[in-house]
Amino acid sequence: MRALFLCSAALFAGDLQDVQEISLKKDEPKKILVKYDNKTRLFTFRWTLYTNEGLVILRSYDKHVAQNILYLNHKNQSFRVTLKTPGADFYNVPYILVKFKEFDVNKNIAKFELYLSDDKEQIRLETAKNKQKTR
């Protein structure tokens, strides 16, 4: 049984790449440009509330808005965002997985890990710069 678990963990870990660690304060947006096929899409997420060990996440990608509640040490610890329409690659659609890793109550900071699954290496991720407010 242990060998089976280690084998499946190795397969899962090999499927995900491009690990990025992210720390966010309350309502601080994380903006990531998703680039493929001469297209650029914006993926954003932020957290708005931490209560009863649940972290409320607001996210949007390609005009699709959603909300998730993530918990540490629970099956609802992450969310997945499909980056392209399935088309002919129905079983190999690239996606981003955002995993809630830690919450620092004293500093009010949530920590995440961002993973990319992209077997054909078609996707490029870049951190978007926040626009400066002008007066």
Sequence and secondary structure as in RCSB ss.txt:
>XXXX:A:sequence
MRALFLCSAALFAGDLQDVQEISLKKDEPKKILVKYDNKTRLFTFRWTLYTNEGLVILRSYDKHVAQNILYLNHK
NQSFRVTLKTPGADFYNVPYILVKFKEFDVNKNIAKFELYLSDDKEQIRLETAKNKQKTR
>XXXX:A:secstr
 HHHHHHHHHHHHHH EEEEEEEEETT  EEEEEEETTEEEEEEEEEEEEETTEEEEEEEETTEEEEEEEETTSS
 SEEEEE S  TT TT   EEEEEEEEEETTTTEEEEEEEEE TT   EEEE        
